[in-house]
């Protein structure tokens, strides 16, 4: 006679285990210590087996019957239910061990053999910074396209669409490796194109070189044969990445070299709010040199004909053109190069945006305070200046792993 819940509740332990049958091989084992355990006895291949279905009341009578019914279906199809359970556990364990991160590290070890150390380091750094936090702990066989889309959008929102695109491409390489080694059956990255996720770039009049071309440009500036003031203006532009109008209109009264600080008043800023530029040691040294050249007036960069007016905003552009960068680089381009490289170096997006005094502000930088994150921004600016020095000398400065 089938069991009922009242009968199960009334069942008491005896001096030895008691079996209460529910039919079709399922029974409740009441131990001498009072535990009530579901069991199912079946035969396969001429052998009798007993399968555990859980314990009462954690597994109810109805739930135990459902598990047993599922087992009977497997048995009817010629599959041993206990062997299937063991196989599923092993598969689950293997799936957990084959996380995206563990597989990505295996891929990277194989892939980096034919790549330069710097390129290989850049790729693993981007994986650790952007990809692993998003999908690293997920079993690689379970990662779906929407998860990749969410990851790409998260990276793009912080102002790094190029890094977002590369993260998707690198993830696709990891999935291909996993497919080739039988760790997953398909590559979800093939379902997505960057253009499906990333907004098209807005047309811009500000040409700029790539980060890889920056060292050559800096060396050209060092050897610039034109006016000393123009050469120093380009160097200061590279060090501070302010807007061209903010640079050429700079006045000595705005600088406190002892405090290593440049305070640009609100009326000279695009956003009409004051802006602080922490000065690196290199910038302070440059300004002291510049003061010997043009420190007789109020302006850092006075015009050649009228010293009461700043130099033309075409002065820097013209110098770049004479060095062979016509159509490839502008004064404003230093801002874009700095933004891209600083993001790749691992500096906080909010710190970079505040230092750039960008017009488009996210929720972090919307409540703008020109002194916000000043300590972190000072470290950012010094690291940037050190990086520029390394570009010129050819001594590669390692990228930061995490912003200070």
C-alpha positions in Angstrom: 0.0 0.0 0.0 1.4 3.4 -1.0 2.8 5.6 1.7 1.0 8.8 3.0 2.4 11.9 4.7 0.6 11.1 8.0 2.0 7.6 8.0 5.5 8.9 7.3 5.2 11.4 10.2 4.0 8.7 12.6 6.8 6.3 11.7 9.0 5.7 14.7 12.5 4.2 14.9 13.0 0.7 16.2 15.9 -1.3 17.4 16.8 -1.9 13.8 16.2 -0.1 10.5 12.6 -0.4 9.1 11.6 -0.2 5.5 8.3 1.3 4.6 7.4 0.4 1.0 5.7 2.9 -1.4 5.7 0.6 -4.4 7.7 0.2 -7.6 10.8 -0.4 -5.6 10.7 2.9 -3.6 10.7 2.8 0.1 11.4 4.9 3.2 14.2 3.7 5.4 13.7 4.6 9.0 17.0 4.1 10.8 17.4 3.2 14.5 18.4 6.8 15.2 15.2 8.2 13.6 16.5 9.4 10.2 14.0 8.9 7.4 15.8 8.2 4.1 14.2 7.7 0.6 15.6 4.7 -1.3 14.8 3.2 -4.7 15.7 -0.4 -5.5 15.9 -1.4 -9.2 17.6 -4.0 -11.4 19.8 -3.4 -14.5 22.0 -5.9 -16.3 20.9 -8.6 -13.9 22.2 -6.6 -10.9 20.2 -5.1 -8.1 21.0 -1.5 -7.1 19.7 0.9 -4.5 19.6 4.6 -5.3 19.4 7.4 -2.7 16.6 9.9 -3.3 17.2 12.2 -0.4 15.9 12.4 3.2 12.5 13.3 4.6 11.3 16.0 5.2 13.8 17.9 3.0 12.6 15.7 0.1 8.8 15.3 0.3 6.9 12.1 -0.6 5.8 13.7 -3.9 9.4 14.9 -4.7 10.8 11.5 -4.1 8.2 9.9 -6.4 9.2 12.4 -9.1 12.9 11.5 -8.9 12.0 7.8 -8.9 9.8 8.3 -12.0 12.6 10.1 -13.8 14.9 7.2 -12.9 12.3 4.7 -14.3 12.3 6.5 -17.6 16.0 6.3 -17.9 15.9 2.7 -17.0 13.3 2.0 -19.6 15.7 3.6 -22.2 18.5 1.3 -21.1 20.4 3.9 -19.0 21.5 3.2 -15.5 20.1 6.1 -13.3 22.9 5.9 -10.8 25.6 5.9 -13.5 23.8 8.9 -15.1 23.8 10.8 -11.8 27.6 10.1 -11.3 28.3 11.2 -14.9 26.3 14.4 -14.4 28.3 15.2 -11.3 31.6 14.7 -13.1 30.4 16.9 -16.0 29.3 19.6 -13.6 32.7 19.4 -11.8 34.6 19.5 -15.1 32.4 22.5 -16.2 33.3 24.4 -13.0 37.0 23.6 -13.4 36.9 24.7 -17.1 36.0 28.3 -16.2 36.5 31.0 -18.8 39.4 32.3 -16.9 41.2 29.0 -16.5 40.8 28.2 -20.3 41.8 31.8 -21.2 45.1 31.3 -19.3 45.7 28.1 -21.1 45.0 29.8 -24.4 47.3 32.7 -23.5 50.2 30.5 -22.6 50.0 28.8 -26.0 49.2 32.0 -28.0 52.0 34.2 -26.6 54.8 32.1 -27.9 54.8 33.9 -31.2 54.1 37.3 -29.9 56.3 40.1 -28.4 56.5 40.1 -24.6 54.9 43.6 -24.5 51.9 42.6 -26.7 51.4 39.4 -24.7 51.5 41.4 -21.5 49.0 43.9 -22.8 46.5 41.1 -23.8 46.7 39.4 -20.4 46.4 42.7 -18.6 43.2 43.6 -20.5 41.8 40.1 -19.8 42.4 40.5 -16.1 41.1 44.1 -16.0 38.0 43.8 -18.2 37.0 40.2 -19.2 37.7 38.1 -16.1 35.6 40.3 -13.8 32.7 39.9 -16.1 32.8 36.2 -17.2 36.0 34.7 -15.7 34.3 32.5 -13.1 31.6 31.2 -15.5 32.0 27.7 -17.0 33.2 28.4 -20.5 30.6 26.0 -21.9 27.8 28.0 -20.3 28.8 31.6 -21.4 26.2 33.0 -23.7 26.3 35.9 -26.2 24.2 38.3 -24.0 26.9 38.1 -21.4 29.6 39.1 -23.9 27.4 42.0 -25.0 27.0 43.2 -21.4 30.8 43.0 -21.0 31.5 45.0 -24.1 29.0 47.7 -23.3 30.4 48.1 -19.7 33.9 48.7 -21.2 32.6 51.1 -23.8 30.6 53.2 -21.3 33.8 54.2 -19.6 35.0 55.8 -22.8 37.1 52.9 -24.2 35.4 51.6 -27.3 38.7 50.3 -28.8 39.4 48.3 -25.7 35.8 47.0 -25.8 36.3 45.8 -29.3 39.6 44.1 -28.5 38.0 42.4 -25.5 35.4 40.8 -27.7 38.0 39.7 -30.2 40.2 38.2 -27.6 37.3 36.4 -26.0 36.5 34.9 -29.4 40.0 33.5 -29.7 39.6 31.9 -26.2 36.4 30.3 -27.3 38.0 29.0 -30.5 40.7 27.4 -28.4 38.1 25.8 -26.1 36.2 24.4 -29.1 39.4 22.9 -30.5 40.2 21.2 -27.2 36.7 19.9 -26.6 36.0 22.2 -23.7 32.9 23.7 -25.3 30.8 23.1 -28.3 30.5 26.5 -29.8 31.9 30.0 -29.9 29.2 32.6 -28.8 31.5 35.5 -29.8 30.8 34.6 -33.5 27.2 35.7 -32.9 28.3 39.3 -32.3 29.9 41.9 -34.4 31.4 45.0 -32.7 29.1 47.2 -34.8 26.1 45.3 -33.3 27.0 46.6 -29.9 29.2 49.7 -30.1 27.8 53.0 -31.3 29.5 54.3 -34.4 32.1 56.9 -33.8 31.2 60.5 -34.3 33.0 62.3 -37.0 35.7 64.5 -35.6 37.8 67.3 -36.9 40.6 66.5 -34.5 43.0 64.2 -36.2 45.3 62.2 -33.9 48.0 59.6 -34.0 47.8 56.3 -32.4 49.5 55.5 -29.1 52.2 53.5 -31.0 53.1 56.6 -33.0 53.5 58.8 -29.9 57.2 58.1 -29.1 58.2 59.2 -32.6 56.2 62.4 -32.4 57.7 63.2 -29.0 61.2 62.8 -30.4 60.3 65.0 -33.4 59.2 67.7 -30.9 62.5 67.4 -29.0 64.3 68.1 -32.2 62.0 70.8 -33.5 64.0 73.5 -35.3 61.4 76.3 -35.0 60.9 78.8 -32.2 61.8 77.6 -28.7 58.5 78.9 -27.3 56.6 76.8 -29.9 58.5 73.7 -29.0 57.9 74.2 -25.3 54.2 74.8 -25.9 53.9 71.4 -27.7 55.8 69.7 -24.8 53.5 71.3 -22.2 50.5 70.3 -24.3 51.7 66.7 -24.3 52.3 66.8 -20.5 49.0 68.4 -19.5 46.6 67.5 -22.4 44.6 70.6 -21.8 42.6 72.2 -24.7 44.6 74.3 -27.2 42.7 77.5 -26.1 43.4 76.8 -22.5 47.1 76.3 -23.2 47.8 79.3 -25.4 45.8 81.6 -23.1 47.7 80.5 -20.0 49.0 83.3 -17.7 51.8 83.1 -15.2 49.5 84.2 -12.4 47.6 80.9 -12.8 50.6 78.8 -11.8 52.0 77.9 -8.4 55.2 76.1 -9.2 56.1 75.4 -5.6 52.7 73.7 -5.1 53.1 72.1 -8.6 49.6 73.3 -9.6 48.0 75.2 -12.4 44.6 76.7 -11.7 42.7 77.6 -14.8 39.9 80.1 -14.0 36.3 79.3 -15.0 36.1 82.0 -17.7 38.8 80.3 -19.7 37.3 76.8 -19.5 34.8 75.3 -21.9 32.6 74.2 -19.1 32.8 77.6 -17.3 34.0 75.9 -14.1 37.5 76.2 -12.6 40.0 73.5 -13.4 43.1 72.3 -11.7 46.0 70.7 -13.5 48.4 69.0 -11.1 51.9 69.6 -12.5 54.5 66.8 -12.8 58.1 67.4 -12.0 58.8 67.5 -15.7 56.1 70.1 -16.3 57.5 72.3 -13.4 61.0 72.1 -14.9 59.7 73.0 -18.4 57.8 76.0 -17.0 60.9 77.2 -15.2 62.7 77.0 -18.5 59.9 78.8 -20.3 59.9 81.5 -17.7 63.5 82.4 -18.7 62.3 82.7 -22.3 58.9 84.5 -22.1 58.5 85.3 -18.4 58.7 89.1 -19.0 55.0 89.4 -19.6 51.7 88.1 -18.3 51.3 85.3 -20.9 53.2 82.1 -21.1 52.9 82.1 -24.9 52.7 85.7 -26.2 52.1 86.3 -29.9 55.1 87.2 -32.0 53.8 90.6 -33.2 51.7 91.6 -30.2 53.0 90.3 -26.8 49.8 91.4 -25.1 47.9 88.7 -27.0 48.5 85.0 -26.9 50.0 83.1 -29.8 47.7 82.0 -32.6 45.8 78.7 -32.1 47.3 77.7 -35.5 50.9 77.9 -34.1 50.9 74.4 -32.7 49.0 73.0 -35.7 51.5 74.6 -38.1 54.4 73.2 -36.2 52.9 69.7 -36.3 52.4 70.1 -40.1 56.0 71.1 -40.6 57.1 68.0 -38.8 55.1 65.9 -41.2 51.9 65.4 -39.2 49.5 67.3 -41.5 46.1 65.7 -41.3 47.4 63.2 -38.7 47.7 65.2 -35.5 46.4 68.4 -33.9 47.0 70.0 -30.6 43.6 68.6 -29.5 44.8 65.2 -30.5 47.1 65.0 -27.4 43.9 64.7 -25.3 42.6 61.7 -27.2 45.9 59.9 -27.1 46.3 60.6 -23.4 42.7 59.4 -22.7 43.2 56.1 -24.6 46.6 55.3 -23.1 45.6 56.3 -19.5 42.5 54.0 -19.7 44.7 51.2 -21.0 47.2 51.8 -18.1 44.4 51.1 -15.7 43.7 54.5 -14.3 40.1 55.2 -13.0 37.7 56.5 -15.6 36.4 59.2 -13.3 39.9 60.5 -12.6 40.7 60.7 -16.3 37.4 62.4 -17.2 37.9 65.0 -14.4 41.4 65.7 -15.5 40.3 66.1 -19.1 37.4 68.4 -17.9 35.2 66.7 -20.4 31.8 68.2 -21.3 30.1 64.8 -21.4 30.1 63.7 -17.8 28.7 60.4 -16.4 26.9 60.1 -13.1 30.3 60.0 -11.3 31.6 63.3 -12.7 28.2 65.1 -13.1 28.5 66.7 -9.7 31.7 68.4 -10.8 34.1 69.7 -8.3 37.4 70.9 -9.7 39.3 69.6 -6.7 37.8 66.1 -6.7 40.3 63.2 -6.7 43.1 65.7 -6.7 45.6 63.4 -5.0 44.8 60.6 -7.5 45.0 63.0 -10.4 48.4 64.2 -9.3 49.7 60.6 -9.3 48.1 60.1 -12.7 49.8 63.2 -14.2 53.2 62.2 -12.8 52.9 58.7 -14.2 51.9 60.2 -17.5 55.0 62.5 -17.6 57.2 59.5 -16.7 55.6 57.5 -19.5 56.3 60.3 -22.0 60.0 60.5 -20.8 60.2 56.7 -21.4 58.8 57.1 -24.9 61.5 59.5 -25.8 64.4 57.5 -24.3 63.0 54.2 -25.5 63.0 52.7 -22.0 59.5 51.2 -21.8 57.6 52.1 -18.6 55.4 49.3 -17.5 51.7 50.0 -17.5 49.9 50.3 -14.2 48.0 47.3 -13.1 45.6 49.3 -11.0 45.1 53.1 -10.5 46.5 54.5 -7.3 
